[in-house]
Amino acid sequence: MKEKSTKKRRLWITALPLILSAACLWMWVEPAKAARPIVIVIDPGHGGENLGGEYNEYTEKDMTPIVAEAMKEELEKYQGVTVYLTRNADVDMTIKDRALFAAEKNADFLFCLHFNMSVNHNLFGSEVWVPATDEYFSKGYAFAEIQMKEFTDLGLYSRGIKTRINDRNENYYGILRYCSAAGIPSALIEHCHLDHPKDQPFYQQETEEQLKEFGRMDAAAVAKYFHLKSDILGVDYSDYPVSEIPIPEGIVRPDETEPEICTIEVTDINTQTGEVTVHMNAKDNDSYILYYNYSLNGGNTYSDLMEWPRPDEWNKSLSENTFTVTVPFDQEIELRAMAYNGFDVWTESEILHIDPIPDPERLKREAKLAKEQALREQQEAYQEISIYENADEVQSEEASPAIPLPLIVLLGIILIAVIFVSFLMARKIDLLLKDKIKR
């Protein structure tokens, strides 16, 4: 019995240093783990001969480094974060090399910065592209929600959070594809469209300050996603709510179907201004309505795209919209509208025929001319009557020339005297005849 107790003591004595060593090792490793900084890699898109988008004097490859540098500088004001840029100069760098660089740095996330353009120069707004599979979709989408709120708070229109698949069922964008293959979460940020008037005020200042503001905004989104804090900036995002996005079972594909509903109805016509009020219904069950436009010639040509009304959330849209369009006077109108969903797929409405609206100014001019014509005709009629009356008087004067009054009196006296003399002579002759007969 005594021998067993001795063995136990010896066992404890032997094991105790090992236990204490293991405890010390655990206590040393765990803080080291907790102290590991978040590693962020920022990828300024394009570079070297790869210019990216070009619009007027703006070139994408020159703009993204300004945003990236500002983003890096801002993020480094937070505790517990290490930031790298994939390129620090205007050099060519393959997309695969950018992802490999992030893998070498053991990055927790790669953010690829870009500016957008569209083929027809008609799209506007900001968007974030994320990987389409596994945890990379979930992490990318959770970050993109925060980034999208930053965009909309700045005043940009949200084009949404999107995936895009190539014909091999892979992520279309190489940076997302290669990062996912390397086990790195990633997101591609399209800040705005260089070629659209709605977005140009957000980057076209003479200085670089607006581009730097984009970088600071991007840094704030990253800090919120990773729950960072900064004593320098006086902010703490430790409790910032980040969505828990479920890991998808398969590929999250973009919505390639057109909106199910797109109808229009004319509710009012102002005949004085030519303004036509249109009530429009549009709905897409798979995503949301992004833009709308209209045509006055049955769909041959359309107006510029306009924002579809939304409630507070960027990824939802109202089912109804009312807008006013001014139509040309004196023309038959074939009114048609079009609704675009979040992936730029559209549906056209029916055609509504609107009879020509008479031009009020033309009607006024015509009424004035008609009145003036009536007055002229009336004046001409009066002139003709006067001419006729004058002609009758002249004719009367020509037929009966005027005789002086004294002459008329004299002629009257002479006439009376002639009659009297004639009477006397006739009397005398009568008496002579009677006297002859008697003899």
JOSUL-V154722 format. One record per pair of residues at least 12 apart in sequence whose C-alpha atoms are under 10 Angstrom apart, sorted by the first residue. I is the first residue (numbers start at 1). J is the second residue. D is the distance in whole Angstrom. If there is no record, write none. Layout:
{{I;J;D} {I;J;D}}
This chain:
{{34;80;10} {35;80;7} {36;80;7} {36;81;9} {36;82;10} {37;79;8} {37;80;5} {37;81;5} {37;82;6} {37;83;10} {37;108;10} {38;79;9} {38;80;6} {38;81;5} {38;82;6} {38;83;8} {38;106;10} {38;107;8} {38;108;6} {38;109;9} {38;226;8} {38;228;9} {39;80;9} {39;81;6} {39;82;5} {39;83;6} {39;84;8} {39;102;9} {39;105;7} {39;106;7} {39;107;5} {39;108;5} {39;109;7} {39;110;9} {40;72;9} {40;75;9} {40;81;7} {40;82;6} {40;83;5} {40;84;6} {40;85;9} {40;102;8} {40;105;9} {40;106;9} {40;107;6} {40;108;6} {40;109;5} {40;110;6} {40;111;8} {40;222;9} {41;68;10} {41;72;9} {41;82;9} {41;83;6} {41;84;5} {41;85;6} {41;86;7} {41;98;9} {41;99;9} {41;101;9} {41;102;6} {41;103;9} {41;105;8} {41;106;9} {41;107;6} {41;108;8} {41;109;6} {41;110;5} {41;111;6} {41;112;9} {41;186;9} {42;65;10} {42;67;10} {42;68;6} {42;69;9} {42;71;8} {42;72;8} {42;83;7} {42;84;6} {42;85;5} {42;86;6} {42;87;9} {42;98;10} {42;102;9} {42;107;10} {42;109;9} {42;110;6} {42;111;5} {42;112;6} {42;113;7} {42;186;10} {43;64;9} {43;65;8} {43;68;7} {43;84;9} {43;85;6} {43;86;5} {43;87;7} {43;88;10} {43;95;10} {43;98;7} {43;99;9} {43;101;10} {43;102;9} {43;110;7} {43;111;6} {43;112;5} {43;113;6} {43;114;9} {43;175;9} {43;188;9} {44;60;9} {44;61;8} {44;62;9} {44;63;9} {44;64;5} {44;65;5} {44;66;9} {44;67;8} {44;68;6} {44;69;9} {44;85;7} {44;86;7} {44;87;7} {44;88;9} {44;89;10} {44;90;10} {44;98;10} {44;111;9} {44;112;6} {44;113;5} {44;114;7} {45;60;8} {45;61;6} {45;62;9} {45;63;9} {45;64;6} {45;65;8} {45;68;9} {45;86;9} {45;87;9} {45;93;9} {45;95;9} {45;98;10} {45;111;10} {45;112;6} {45;113;5} {45;114;5} {45;115;9} {45;175;10} {45;188;9} {45;189;10} {46;60;7} {46;61;5} {46;62;9} {46;63;10} {46;64;8} {46;65;9} {46;87;10} {46;90;9} {46;91;9} {46;92;7} {46;93;8} {46;94;9} {46;95;9} {46;112;10} {46;113;9} {46;114;8} {47;60;9} {47;61;5} {47;62;8} {47;64;9} {47;65;9} {47;87;9} {47;88;10} {47;89;8} {47;90;5} {47;91;5} {47;92;5} {47;93;7} {47;94;10} {48;61;8} {48;62;10} {48;89;9} {48;90;5} {48;91;4} {48;92;4} {48;93;8} {49;61;9} {49;90;9} {49;91;8} {49;92;6} {49;93;10} {50;90;10} {50;91;9} {50;92;7} {50;93;9} {50;94;10} {51;90;10} {51;92;10} {52;64;10} {52;114;9} {52;115;8} {52;116;9} {52;117;9} {53;114;9} {53;115;7} {53;116;7} {53;117;6} {53;118;10} {53;193;9} {53;194;8} {53;195;9} {54;115;10} {54;116;10} {54;117;8} {54;194;8} {54;195;9} {55;117;9} {55;193;10} {55;194;6} {55;195;6} {55;196;10} {56;194;9} {56;195;9} {57;204;10} {58;194;8} {58;195;10} {58;203;10} {58;204;9} {59;115;9} {59;194;9} {60;113;10} {60;114;7} {60;115;6} {60;116;8} {60;117;10} {60;194;9} {61;90;8} {61;91;10} {61;114;8} {61;115;9} {62;89;10} {62;90;8} {63;113;10} {63;114;8} {63;115;8} {63;203;10} {63;208;9} {63;211;7} {63;212;10} {64;112;9} {64;113;6} {64;114;6} {64;115;8} {64;191;10} {64;211;8} {64;212;10} {64;214;10} {64;215;9} {65;85;9} {65;87;8} {65;88;8} {65;89;8} {65;90;9} {65;113;9} {65;114;10} {65;211;9} {65;212;10} {65;215;10} {66;208;8} {66;209;9} {66;210;10} {66;211;6} {66;212;6} {66;213;10} {66;214;9} {66;215;8} {67;113;8} {67;114;9} {67;191;10} {67;208;9} {67;209;10} {67;210;9} {67;211;5} {67;212;5} {67;213;8} {67;214;6} {67;215;4} {67;216;8} {67;217;10} {67;218;9} {67;219;10} {68;84;10} {68;85;7} {68;86;10} {68;87;10} {68;88;10} {68;111;9} {68;112;9} {68;113;7} {68;114;10} {68;211;9} {68;212;8} {68;214;9} {68;215;6} {68;216;9} {68;218;9} {68;219;9} {69;84;10} {69;85;8} {69;88;9} {69;211;10} {69;212;8} {69;215;7} {69;216;9} {70;209;10} {70;211;8} {70;212;5} {70;213;8} {70;214;8} {70;215;5} {70;216;6} {70;217;9} {70;218;9} {70;219;8} {71;83;9} {71;85;10} {71;211;10} {71;212;8} {71;213;9} {71;214;8} {71;215;4} {71;216;5} {71;217;8} {71;218;6} {71;219;5} {71;220;9} {71;222;9} {72;84;7} {72;85;8} {72;215;8} {72;216;8} {72;218;9} {72;219;7} {73;212;10} {73;215;9} {73;216;8} {73;219;9} {74;212;10} {74;215;8} {74;216;6} {74;217;9} {74;218;9} {74;219;6} {74;220;8} {74;223;10} {74;230;10} {74;233;9} {75;215;9} {75;216;8} {75;218;9} {75;219;5} {75;220;8} {75;221;10} {75;222;8} {75;223;7} {75;228;9} {75;229;10} {75;230;9} {76;219;9} {76;230;9} {77;219;10} {77;229;9} {77;230;6} {77;231;8} {77;232;6} {77;233;7} {78;219;10} {78;220;10} {78;223;8} {78;228;6} {78;229;6} {78;230;4} {78;231;7} {78;232;8} {78;233;8} {78;234;10} {78;235;9} {78;236;9} {79;223;10} {79;228;7} {79;229;6} {79;230;6} {79;231;8} {79;232;9} {80;228;8} {80;229;9} {80;230;9} {81;223;9} {81;226;9} {81;228;8} {81;229;10} {82;105;10} {82;107;9} {83;105;10} {83;107;9} {84;101;9} {84;102;8} {84;105;8} {84;107;9} {84;110;10} {85;98;9} {85;101;9} {85;102;9} {85;110;10} {85;111;10} {86;98;6} {86;99;9} {86;100;10} {86;101;7} {86;102;8} {86;110;10} {86;112;10} {87;101;10} {94;174;10} {94;175;9} {95;173;9} {95;174;6} {95;175;6} {95;176;9} {95;177;10} {95;178;8} {95;179;10} {96;174;7} {96;175;7} {96;176;10} {96;177;9} {96;178;6} {96;179;8} {97;175;9} {97;178;9} {98;110;9} {98;112;10} {98;174;10} {98;175;7} {98;178;9} {98;179;9} {99;174;9} {99;175;6} {99;176;8} {99;177;9} {99;178;6} {99;179;5} {99;180;9} {99;181;9} {99;182;7} {99;183;10} {99;184;8} {99;186;9} {100;178;8} {100;179;8} {100;181;10} {100;182;7} {100;184;10} {101;179;10} {102;179;8} {102;182;9} {102;183;10} {102;184;8} {103;178;10} {103;179;8} {103;181;10} {103;182;6} {103;183;8} {103;184;7} {104;182;10} {106;182;10} {106;183;9} {106;184;8} {107;179;10} {107;183;9} {107;184;7} {107;185;9} {107;186;10} {108;183;9} {108;184;6} {108;185;7} {108;186;9} {108;226;10} {109;136;10} {109;139;9} {109;140;9} {109;179;9} {109;183;10} {109;184;6} {109;185;5} {109;186;6} {109;187;8} {109;222;9} {110;140;10} {110;175;9} {110;176;9} {110;179;8} {110;184;7} {110;185;6} {110;186;5} {110;187;7} {110;188;9} {111;140;10} {111;175;9} {111;176;10} {111;185;9} {111;186;6} {111;187;5} {111;188;6} {111;189;7} {111;218;9} {111;222;9} {112;128;10} {112;129;10} {112;175;8} {112;176;9} {112;186;8} {112;187;6} {112;188;5} {112;189;6} {112;190;9} {113;128;10} {113;187;9} {113;188;6} {113;189;5} {113;190;7} {113;191;8} {113;215;9} {113;218;9} {114;128;10} {114;188;7} {114;189;6} {114;190;5} {114;191;6} {114;192;8} {114;193;10} {115;127;10} {115;189;8} {115;190;5} {115;191;5} {115;192;6} {115;193;6} {115;194;7} {115;195;10} {116;189;9} {116;190;6} {116;191;7} {116;192;6} {116;193;4} {116;194;6} {116;195;8} {116;196;10} {117;190;10} {117;192;8} {117;193;5} {117;194;6} {117;195;6} {117;196;8} {118;193;8} {118;194;9} {118;195;7} {118;196;9} {119;195;10} {120;195;9} {121;193;9} {121;194;9} {121;195;6} {121;196;6} {121;197;10} {121;304;10} {122;193;9} {122;195;8} {122;196;7} {122;197;9} {122;198;10} {122;303;10} {122;304;7} {122;305;7} {122;306;10} {123;159;9} {123;192;10} {123;193;7} {123;194;10} {123;195;8} {123;196;7} {123;197;10} {123;198;9} {123;199;10} {123;291;9} {123;304;9} {123;305;7} {123;306;9} {123;344;9} {124;156;9} {124;157;7} {124;158;9} {124;159;8} {124;192;7} {124;193;6} {124;194;9} {124;195;8} {124;196;6} {124;197;8} {124;198;7} {124;199;6} {124;200;9} {124;291;10} {124;305;9} {124;306;9} {124;307;9} {125;151;9} {125;152;9} {125;155;10} {125;156;6} {125;157;4} {125;158;5} {125;159;6} {125;160;9} {125;190;9} {125;191;8} {125;192;5} {125;193;6} {125;194;10} {125;196;9} {125;198;8} {125;199;7} {125;307;10} {126;147;10} {126;148;8} {126;151;7} {126;152;9} {126;156;7} {126;157;6} {126;158;5} {126;159;5} {126;160;7} {126;161;9} {126;189;8} {126;190;6} {126;191;5} {126;192;5} {126;193;7} {126;199;9} {127;144;9} {127;147;9} {127;148;7} {127;151;9} {127;156;10} {127;157;9} {127;158;6} {127;159;5} {127;160;5} {127;161;6} {127;162;7} {127;188;9} {127;189;6} {127;190;5} {127;191;7} {127;192;8} {127;193;10} {128;140;9} {128;141;9} {128;143;9} {128;144;6} {128;145;9} {128;147;8} {128;148;8} {128;158;9} {128;159;8} {128;160;7} {128;161;5} {128;162;6} {128;163;9} {128;187;7} {128;188;6} {128;189;5} {128;190;6} {128;191;8} {129;141;9} {129;144;8} {129;160;9} {129;161;6} {129;162;5} {129;163;6} {129;164;8} {129;171;10} {129;172;10} {129;173;9} {129;176;8} {129;186;9} {129;187;6} {129;188;5} {129;189;7} {129;190;8} {130;142;10} {130;143;9} {130;144;8} {130;161;7} {130;162;6} {130;163;6} {130;164;8} {130;171;9} {130;173;9} {130;176;7} {130;177;10} {130;185;9} {130;186;7} {130;187;5} {130;188;7} {130;189;9} {130;252;10} {131;162;9} {131;163;6} {131;164;8} {131;165;9} {131;170;9} {131;171;6} {131;172;9} {131;173;9} {131;175;9} {131;176;6} {131;177;7} {131;179;9} {131;180;7} {131;185;8} {131;186;7} {131;187;7} {131;188;9} {131;251;9} {131;252;9} {132;162;9} {132;163;6} {132;164;7} {132;165;8} {132;169;10} {132;170;8} {132;171;6} {132;172;9} {132;176;9} {132;177;9} {132;180;10} {132;248;9} {132;250;8} {132;251;6} {132;252;5} {132;253;7} {132;254;9} {133;163;9} {133;170;9} {133;171;9} {133;180;9} {133;247;8} {133;248;7} {133;249;8} {133;250;6} {133;251;5} {133;252;6} {133;253;9} {134;180;9} {134;246;9} {134;247;6} {134;248;6} {134;249;7} {134;250;7} {134;251;8} {134;252;9} {135;180;9} {135;183;10} {135;184;10} {135;185;8} {135;245;9} {135;246;8} {135;247;5} {135;248;8} {135;249;10} {136;176;9} {136;179;9} {136;180;7} {136;183;8} {136;184;8} {136;185;5} {136;186;7} {136;187;9} {136;247;8} {136;248;10} {137;162;10} {137;163;9} {137;176;10} {137;180;9} {137;185;8} {137;186;9} {137;187;9} {137;245;8} {137;246;9} {137;247;7} {137;248;8} {137;251;9} {137;252;8} {138;185;9} {138;243;9} {138;244;8} {138;245;5} {138;246;6} {138;247;6} {138;248;8} {139;185;7} {139;186;8} {139;187;9} {139;225;9} {139;242;10} {139;243;9} {139;244;8} {139;245;7} {139;246;9} {139;247;9} {140;161;9} {140;176;10} {140;185;6} {140;186;6} {140;187;6} {140;188;9} {140;245;9} {141;161;7} {141;162;9} {141;163;10} {141;186;10} {141;187;8} {141;243;9} {141;244;9} {141;245;7} {142;161;10} {142;225;8} {142;242;6} {142;243;6} {142;244;7} {142;245;6} {142;246;10} {143;186;9} {143;187;8} {143;221;7} {143;222;7} {143;224;9} {143;225;6} {143;226;9} {143;242;8} {143;243;8} {144;160;9} {144;161;7} {144;162;9} {144;187;7} {144;188;9} {144;189;8} {144;221;9} {144;222;10} {144;225;9} {145;160;9} {145;161;8} {145;221;9} {145;225;10} {145;242;9} {145;243;8} {145;314;9} {145;315;10} {146;218;9} {146;220;9} {146;221;6} {146;222;8} {146;223;10} {146;224;8} {146;225;7} {146;241;9} {146;242;8} {146;243;9} {147;161;10} {147;189;9} {147;191;10} {147;217;8} {147;218;7} {147;219;9} {147;220;9} {147;221;5} {147;222;8} {147;224;9} {147;225;9} {148;160;7} {148;161;8} {148;189;10} {148;191;10} {148;218;10} {148;221;9} {148;314;8} {148;315;10} {149;221;9} {149;313;9} {149;314;8} {150;214;10} {150;217;7} {150;218;8} {150;220;8} {150;221;7} {151;191;8} {151;192;9} {151;214;9} {151;217;8} {151;218;9} {151;221;10} {152;313;10} {152;314;8} {154;202;9} {154;213;10} {154;214;9} {154;217;9} {155;199;10} {155;202;9} {156;191;9} {156;192;8} {156;198;9} {156;199;7} {156;202;8} {157;192;9} {157;198;9} {157;199;9} {157;290;10} {157;307;8} {157;314;8} {158;191;10} {158;192;9} {158;290;9} {158;307;10} {158;313;10} {158;314;6} {158;315;8} {158;342;9} {159;190;10} {159;192;10} {159;290;7} {159;291;9} {159;314;8} {159;315;9} {159;341;10} {159;342;6} {159;343;8} {159;344;9} {160;287;10} {160;288;10} {160;290;9} {160;314;7} {160;315;6} {160;316;10} {160;342;7} {160;343;9} {161;187;10} {161;188;10} {161;189;10} {161;254;10} {161;314;10} {161;315;8} {161;342;9} {161;343;10} {162;188;10} {162;252;9} {162;253;9} {162;254;7} {162;255;9} {162;342;9} {162;343;8} {163;176;10} {163;251;9} {163;252;7} {163;253;6} {163;254;6} {163;255;9} {163;343;10} {164;252;9} {164;253;7} {164;254;6} {164;255;10} {164;343;10} {165;177;10} {165;251;9} {165;252;9} {165;253;7} {165;254;8} {169;251;8} {169;253;9} {170;251;9} {171;251;9} {171;253;10} {173;188;9} {175;187;9} {175;188;8} {176;188;7} {189;218;9} {191;203;10} {191;211;10} {191;214;8} {191;215;10} {191;218;10} {198;306;10} {202;214;9} {220;235;10} {220;237;9} {223;235;10} {223;236;9} {223;237;7} {223;238;9} {223;240;9} {224;236;9} {224;237;5} {224;238;8} {224;239;9} {224;240;6} {224;241;8} {224;242;8} {225;237;8} {225;238;9} {225;240;8} {225;241;8} {225;242;6} {225;243;9} {226;238;8} {226;239;10} {226;240;9} {226;242;9} {227;239;7} {227;240;6} {227;241;9} {227;242;9} {228;240;9} {254;286;9} {254;287;9} {254;342;9} {254;343;7} {255;284;10} {255;285;10} {255;286;6} {255;287;7} {255;288;10} {255;341;8} {255;342;8} {255;343;6} {255;344;9} {255;345;8} {256;286;9} {256;287;10} {256;341;9} {256;342;10} {256;343;7} {256;344;9} {256;345;7} {256;346;10} {257;284;9} {257;285;10} {257;286;8} {257;287;10} {257;341;9} {257;343;9} {257;344;10} {257;345;7} {257;346;8} {257;347;9} {258;283;10} {258;284;7} {258;285;10} {258;286;9} {258;287;10} {258;289;10} {258;339;9} {258;340;8} {258;341;7} {258;342;10} {258;343;9} {258;344;9} {258;345;5} {258;346;5} {258;347;6} {258;348;10} {259;282;7} {259;283;6} {259;284;4} {259;285;7} {259;286;8} {259;287;9} {259;288;8} {259;289;8} {259;338;10} {259;339;7} {259;340;7} {259;341;6} {259;342;10} {259;345;7} {259;346;6} {259;347;6} {259;348;9} {260;282;8} {260;283;6} {260;284;6} {260;285;7} {260;286;9} {260;339;10} {260;341;10} {260;346;10} {260;347;8} {261;280;10} {261;281;7} {261;282;5} {261;283;5} {261;284;7} {261;285;9} {261;319;9} {261;339;9} {261;347;8} {261;348;9} {261;349;8} {262;280;7} {262;281;6} {262;282;4} {262;283;7} {262;284;9} {262;292;10} {262;319;10} {262;320;10} {262;337;8} {262;338;7} {262;339;6} {262;340;10} {262;346;9} {262;347;6} {262;348;6} {262;349;5} {262;350;8} {263;279;8} {263;280;6} {263;281;5} {263;282;7} {263;283;10} {263;320;10} {263;336;9} {263;337;8} {263;338;9} {263;339;9} {263;347;9} {263;348;8} {263;349;5} {263;350;6} {263;351;9} {264;278;7} {264;279;6} {264;280;4} {264;281;6} {264;282;9} {264;320;10} {264;321;9} {264;322;9} {264;335;9} {264;336;8} {264;337;7} {264;338;10} {264;348;10} {264;349;7} {264;350;7} {264;351;8} {264;352;8} {265;277;9} {265;278;6} {265;279;5} {265;280;6} {265;281;9} {265;322;10} {265;335;10} {265;336;10} {265;349;10} {265;350;9} {265;351;10} {265;352;8} {266;278;5} {266;279;6} {266;280;9} {266;322;10} {266;323;10} {266;324;10} {266;335;9} {266;352;8} {266;353;10} {266;354;9} {267;279;7} {267;322;9} {267;324;10} {268;324;9} {269;324;10} {269;325;10} {269;326;10} {269;327;10} {269;354;10} {269;357;9} {270;326;9} {270;357;9} {271;329;9} {271;356;10} {271;357;6} {271;358;7} {271;359;8} {271;360;8} {272;329;10} {272;357;9} {272;358;9} {272;359;8} {272;360;6} {272;361;9} {273;326;7} {273;327;9} {273;328;10} {273;329;9} {273;357;10} {273;359;9} {273;360;8} {274;324;10} {274;325;8} {274;326;5} {274;327;5} {274;328;7} {274;329;7} {274;330;10} {274;356;10} {274;357;7} {274;358;9} {274;359;8} {274;360;9} {275;324;6} {275;325;6} {275;326;4} {275;327;6} {275;328;9} {276;323;8} {276;324;6} {276;325;5} {276;326;6} {276;327;7} {276;335;10} {276;354;10} {277;322;7} {277;323;6} {277;324;4} {277;325;7} {277;326;9} {278;321;8} {278;322;6} {278;323;5} {278;324;6} {278;325;8} {278;335;9} {278;337;10} {279;320;7} {279;321;6} {279;322;5} {279;323;7} {279;324;9} {280;292;10} {280;319;8} {280;320;6} {280;321;5} {280;322;6} {280;323;8} {280;337;8} {280;338;10} {280;339;9} {280;349;9} {281;318;9} {281;319;6} {281;320;5} {281;321;6} {281;322;9} {281;339;9} {281;349;9} {282;308;9} {282;317;9} {282;318;8} {282;319;5} {282;320;6} {282;321;8} {282;338;9} {282;339;6} {282;340;9} {282;341;9} {282;347;9} {282;348;10} {282;349;9} {283;317;8} {283;318;8} {283;319;6} {283;320;8} {283;339;8} {283;340;10} {283;341;8} {283;347;10} {284;317;9} {284;319;9} {284;339;9} {284;340;9} {284;341;7} {284;342;9} {284;346;10} {284;347;10} {285;341;10} {286;341;9} {286;342;9} {287;315;8} {287;316;8} {287;317;9} {287;341;7} {287;342;6} {287;343;8} {288;308;10} {288;310;9} {288;314;9} {288;315;7} {288;316;6} {288;317;6} {288;318;9} {288;319;9} {288;340;9} {288;341;5} {288;342;6} {288;343;9} {289;307;9} {289;308;6} {289;309;9} {289;310;9} {289;315;9} {289;316;8} {289;317;6} {289;318;8} {289;319;8} {289;339;7} {289;340;6} {289;341;4} {289;342;6} {289;343;9} {289;344;9} {289;345;10} {289;346;9} {290;305;9} {290;306;9} {290;307;7} {290;308;6} {290;309;8} {290;310;9} {290;314;10} {290;315;9} {290;316;9} {290;317;8} {290;339;8} {290;340;6} {290;341;5} {290;342;5} {290;343;8} {290;344;8} {290;345;10} {290;346;10} {291;304;10} {291;305;6} {291;306;5} {291;307;5} {291;308;5} {291;309;9} {291;338;8} {291;339;6} {291;340;5} {291;341;7} {291;342;8} {291;344;8} {291;345;10} {291;346;9} {292;304;9} {292;305;6} {292;306;5} {292;307;7} {292;308;6} {292;309;10} {292;321;9} {292;337;7} {292;338;6} {292;339;5} {292;340;6} {292;341;9} {292;346;9} {292;347;10} {292;348;10} {293;305;5} {293;306;6} {293;307;9} {293;308;9} {293;336;9} {293;337;6} {293;338;5} {293;339;7} {293;340;9} {293;348;10} {294;306;10} {294;323;10} {294;325;9} {294;335;7} {294;336;6} {294;337;4} {294;338;6} {294;339;9} {294;348;9} {294;349;9} {295;325;10} {295;333;9} {295;334;8} {295;335;6} {295;336;5} {295;337;6} {295;338;8} {295;351;9} {296;325;9} {296;326;10} {296;327;8} {296;328;9} {296;332;9} {296;333;6} {296;334;5} {296;335;5} {296;336;7} {296;337;9} {296;351;9} {296;352;9} {296;353;9} {296;354;10} {297;332;9} {297;333;6} {297;334;5} {297;335;7} {297;336;8} {297;351;9} {297;353;10} {298;333;8} {298;334;5} {298;335;6} {298;336;6} {298;337;9} {298;349;10} {298;350;9} {298;351;6} {298;352;8} {298;353;9} {299;334;8} {299;335;8} {299;336;6} {299;337;8} {299;338;9} {299;348;8} {299;349;9} {299;350;10} {299;351;8} {300;336;10} {301;336;10} {302;336;9} {302;337;8} {302;338;9} {303;337;9} {303;338;10} {305;338;9} {305;339;9} {305;340;9} {306;339;10} {306;340;10} {307;340;10} {308;320;9} {308;321;7} {308;322;10} {308;339;8} {308;340;9} {308;341;10} {309;321;7} {309;322;9} {315;342;8} {316;342;10} {317;341;10} {317;342;10} {327;354;10} {327;356;9} {327;357;9} {328;356;9} {328;357;8} {328;358;9} {328;359;9} {329;355;10} {329;356;6} {329;357;5} {329;358;6} {329;359;5} {329;360;9} {329;361;10} {329;362;9} {330;355;9} {330;356;5} {330;357;5} {330;358;5} {330;359;6} {330;360;10} {330;362;9} {331;354;9} {331;355;7} {331;356;5} {331;357;7} {331;358;8} {331;359;10} {332;353;7} {332;354;6} {332;355;5} {332;356;5} {332;357;8} {333;351;10} {333;352;8} {333;353;6} {333;354;5} {333;355;7} {333;356;7} {333;357;9} {334;350;10} {334;351;6} {334;352;6} {334;353;5} {334;354;6} {334;355;9} {335;349;9} {335;350;8} {335;351;6} {335;352;5} {335;353;6} {335;354;7} {336;348;7} {336;349;6} {336;350;6} {336;351;5} {336;352;7} {336;353;9} {337;349;5} {337;350;8} {337;351;8} {337;352;10} {338;350;9}}
